[in-house]
Amino acid sequence: MRVTLKDVAEEVGLSVSSVSRVINNTGRISDEKRKAVFEAAKRLNYTPNANARELKKQTSSTIGVIIPDITNSFFVRMLKSIDLRLWEQGYNIIFCDTDESVERELEYYQLLKEKNVAGIIVSPASRSMIYENETQNINCVFVDNEPYMTEKPYSFVSINNCEASMELTQRVIDQGYRDIIMIIGSLDETSSNQRLIGFQNCLRANNIEWTHDRVYFGDCHYKSGFEIVEDLIARNRLPECIYAHNNMEAYGAYAALRKHKIRIPEDIALVCFDGKDPTFMQDTNITGIIQPVEEIAEAAVEMVLNNMKTPGKHNRRLLPYGFYEGHTLKSRT
C-alpha cells in the first residue's frame, strides 16, 4: 500500500499542509520539524508522487523522444546524448521506437500528448500528415527528418544532407570511380530525399549519365542492404562503388560482399553516412560522412527547453558535418 503525505503527517503529529511544505521546500518551517518530517518519510519509505505535483503545477518534467530505429547506432547515440542533457536539466524522458512505421509514430505521439509531456523530440518516419493536422501548439522539435507542414513554423535540427551527399559523391569520383550506385531509403524521408538529390546533382556535374538503375530502394535496415547486394551479385551487376545512404544499409551491404569473398576496397568501394561505429560491434569502419550526433542532440534539447519558455518561437539549425576516412575506399588512379 502506498504511503501518503497524510501517513507522514500522522507519524510526526503535523498537518498535511506543513508536511507538504517540507517535502516541496516551500514556505517557512522550523529546522526541528523539517528534520522530523524527513526522518519519518525515510522510516515509512515515503516516495513523493511526481505526477500529482506536476498536475497541480500544470507542468511536466518529462520530455518525449520518438526515433525510428533503436538498432541504428546513430539513434542510440542521439538518445543517450538527449537523455544525458535532459537529466542535467532535471528532466526525464519517455522513449518510443517507431521501427520506421508512420502508424506507430502517430500512436506514440498521441500517447505522449496524453501523458502531458513538456515537449517532444522526434525524428519522423515519413512526411506524414501527423503534425500538419495538429491544432494545438505542441512543443515539438524535429531532428534528422522534417515533418510535412505547409502552414506552420516548426523547430528542426540536422545537417545539410544534399550538400553532404554531393561532397561524398565528389570524393568518390575524385578517387577515380564513375560506376556508382546508391542504396536509398524511402523518399518520404527528407534526409533520404536530399541525399539522393545530392547524388544525382554530383553525377550530372561530372558528366556521368544518370540512369534509374543507379538507385536501389531499401528500408533503412541492415537486411535491405544485404539483400540488395546479394541480388546485384547474383545478376553480376556489381558496380565499382556502392553508396549506402545510411550506416545500417551499408553494414548489410558489407556483410553480403564479405559472404561472397569480394574484397573491400580492392574489388569494390563502399561509402555511407555515419559508418564509423563507436560501439566496435562492426569489424570495419566505412568511409563517408559523419553527422555531429551529440551536437544535434544538444541543439534539440536546447530548442525544446527554450520553446517551453517562449512558446511559438521556432528555430531551424543545420550543423556542420565531417568526413571520415575509413577502410572502404581507395584511389583507382
N, C-alpha and C positions, 0 to 999 in steps of 0.2 A: 504494500500500500504506500502511495506517495506521501512523503512528509510535506506539510504545507506551512506557510507563514504562521497560520493560527497555532499549529503544533509547537513551533519555536516560541511564539509569544506566551503560550501557556507554560512552557518549560521554564521561562525566566521571569514570569509574572509581569509582563509588559503588554501594552496594547499592540494590536496587529499593525497599526499605523507607525508606532515607534520602531518596531522590528523592521518594517519596510524601509524606513528612513535609514536605518543602519545598513541593511543589505544593499540598498541602491545608492548609498553615500549621499543622501540629500537631507537637508535640514540639520538642526543642531541637537546633539545628544551627548551626554557625558561619556568620558572615556571608560568609566567603570561599567556603564550599561552596554556600551559598544563591545567591550571585551566579553561580557556575559552572553550577549547575543551570538557572537562568533563561536564561542565555546559550545553553546547549546546547539547551534547549527551543525557544528562538526560532530558533536556527540550523537545527534539524531540522523546524521548523514543527509542533511537537507541540501537539495540542489535547486537553485533559482530557476523558475520557469521562464526561459528566454522568450518563448512565443507569446506568453501573456504580457511580458514587459513591452515587447515590440508592438503588440496590438494596442496597448494602452497609449504608447507614444506615437502610434501611427507611422512607425518607421521600421526598417528591417536591417539587420546586419548580415544579410545573406545576398550573394551575387550568384546568378545562374550562369553556367557556362555550357554551351552547346557546340560540340565539334563533330565532324563527320566520320572519323575513323581513329579509334584508340590504338589500333595496331600500328599506325604510322608514327614513326619516331618524331617527326616534325610536330605533330599534335601532342604527343606525350610531353615533349619539352615545353611546348607552349602552355599546356595545362599546369605543369609543375611550376613554371615561372609565374603564371597568373595566381596560382594558389599561394605561393610564397609572398608575393607582393600584397595580395589582399589580406593575408594573415598579419603581415607587418602593420597594416592599417586597421586591424581589428575586425576584419570581415571573414566570414566563412563562405564556402562555395557549395552549390549543388551542381554536380557534373552529369551531363547527359551525352550519350554517344548515339548518333542517328544512323550509323552504318550507311551513309550516303542516301538515306531514304527521306524524301520530302514528307511523307505521311508521318514518320516518326518525329521529324523535326517539328511539324505542326502540333503533334500531341505533346511533346516536351515543352514547346513554347507556351501552350495553354496551361500546362501543369505549373510552370514557373510563375505565370501570372496569378494563378490561383493561390500559390504559396506567398504571394505578395512580396517577391524578392525586390531588393532595392534597384537592381539593374541586371541586364543580361548581356554577356559577351558571346557572340555567335558567329560561327563560320557556316554560312548557308550551304546546303547540299545542292541547291539549284536556284535559278532565278524564278522562284515560285511567287504566287500572289499572297503569301502568308502575311507579309508586313505591309504591302500596299493596301490590304483590306483592313488594317488596324485603324480603329477610330480613336483610341486613347493615345495619349502621349507617353508611350512606354520608353523607358531608358534603355535603348539597345545600342551596342557598339558592334560593328561588323568587322571581322578580320578575314584575310585571305581571299574570300569571295564576297562580291557585293550582292545585295538583295535586288529584287525587281521593285523599284519605287520610282514613279514618274513625277509625282506631285509634291512629295515630302522630302525635306532635307534629312540626312542621317549621318552618323559618325562612322568613319571607316579608316582602317589602318592596314597597310600591306606594303608591297614593293611595286615598282612599275614593271609588270610582268611582260608586257610587249617589248619594252626596251631590253630587259634582261634576256629574253628569248632571242632577240636579234643579236645581242652580243655573244651569246653562247654559240649560236649557229655560225656567226662570223669566225669565231675561234676555230671551229671545226673545219670550215672552208680554208682558212689560212694555213691549216696543217696539211692541206692537200687533198681533202675529201670533197667529192661532188655528188656521189651516190649516197644520199642521206634519206632515211625515212624517220617518221615521228610516230610514237605511240602516245595518243592523247586520251583525255577523259571526256566526260560529257561537255558539249559546248554550251549547255545551260549554266555551267560554272564559269564565272568571268575569268578566273585565273587560267583555266584551260583554253578558253576562247582567245584571250590575249596572247598566250604563249604560241598558239597556232598562228595567229596573225603575224607575230614577230618572226616566226619561222618562215612563213610564206614571203614576207617582205624582204627578208635577207636573201633568200634564194633568188628572187627576182632581181634584186640589186646586184647580184653576182652573175646574172645571165644564166642561171640554172633553171631549166624548164620546170614549170610547175605542173604536176600531174596528180590526179586523185589517188594513185597507188603509192604516193609518198606518205599517206596518212592512214593509220590503223587505230580504230577506236576501241579503247579498253574501258574499265570501270574504276580506275584509280587504285586497284588492288594488285597484289602480288600475282594472283592466279591469272589475271588477264594478260599481264606482261609475259608470263611463262607460256601461255597458250598461243599468243600471237607469234612469238618467236619460234615455237615448235612448228607452227603451220608454215612459216617462212622457210624453215629448214626442210620440211617435208616437200615443199614445192620448189626447192632450190632457188629461192628468191631473196636470199640474204643480201643486204646492201653493204657498202663499205663502212657505214656508221649508223647506229641506232640512237636516236634521241628520244628518251622517255621523259614525259612531261612531269613525272613525279618520282620519288625515290622507290615507292613500293613496286610500281611497274618496272622500274629499272632493275630491282633485285630479282624479280621474276624472270626478266629477260636474261640477266646474268646467269641465273641457275640453269635455264634452258640451254644456253650456249655451252656452259661447263659440262652439262649432261652429255652433250654430243662432242665433247673434247675439242671445241672450237676455241682457239686461243684469243684472249683479250689482253692487249690491243693488237697483237701480231696479225691475227686473221681478220678481226673486225673491231671497230671502236665502239664505245658505249658512253654516252653522256646523259645527264639528267639534272633536275633540280633537287637539292638537298640530299646528295648522295654520300656525304660524309657522315658516317654512322658513329655517334658518340657513345653508343651502348656497347660497341665492339661485338655485336651479335652477328655482323656480316664479316665475311673473310676478305673483303676488299672495300676500298673507298672509291666511289665513282666520280670521275671528273665532272665538273659542272658548276652551276650557280648555287650559292649558299645564301639563304634568307636569314636575316638577323632575328631569329625567332624570339630570343629573350627581349630584345628591344621592341618587337611587335607586341609582345605580352605586356611589357611595361607601359607602352603607349596606350594600349586598350584599357588597362586598369586606370590609368590617369584620366582617360576620357570618361569612363563610366562613373568615376567618383566626382569628376567636375560637373557632369551632367546632373548629378543629384543636387549640387549647389545652385546651378543655373539651368533649370530645365529648358529644353528647346534650343540651347546653344550647341550647335553641332560643329564637328571638325573633321577634316579629311587629311590624312598624312600618308605619304609614300616615302618609305625609309630607304636608305642606301643598301645595296646588296653587295655580295662579294663573289669572287671566283675561286673555286678550289681545284688545285692541280692534283687530281687523284692518280690512279694507276691504269686508266682505261682508254687513254687517248695518246697517240704518239704521232710524230710527224711522218708523212708519207713522201716528203720532198727530199 
